[in-house]
Amino acid sequence: MTTFYKKVGRKYVEVSQYDNDLQNALPEGSHLFVVKPGQKSIRYDVDPNFVALIAAGTYAKKAMVDALFKASEMKPKQIPLTSEQVIAWDALKKSFNDDLYSVYYDSADKIANAGIDALIEETKKHLENPSVKKAYEQFLLVYKLTQNESS
């Protein structure tokens, strides 16, 4: 551990500590790191059998987030709004003291993560079936063989 000090007047005062071993420590288990420009994703304690699936889901996450974001945009069913709809929207804004500009939803990123987590859990359940496990292994083989073609 290294301690860093700052001179304050005539004294040196401890300002921070750094431990390289602690900084780079990981909990026991298998972990998946996916690093892309401007982005780093870490999944801790993953089953090595699911790494390809999780990595594929992580790489597909941006497309999923974009699709979910676009699909969840708040928009009127018809444009232009009818006078009745304008009155209803104004009444809603007034009931929120004019602080309502949009309805709150979880971020598309959080929703995509929930989808990936659900995919992992469902896959764990289904891979207990030998037929599903064999089909999954074949999928991984084909996925790996075609991965560079789609990039």
Summary of the structure (lengths in Angstrom):
residues: 151
radius of gyration: 24.9
end to end distance: 43.2
largest distance: 73.9
contacts: 291
relative contact order: 0.09
helix: 54%
strand: 17%
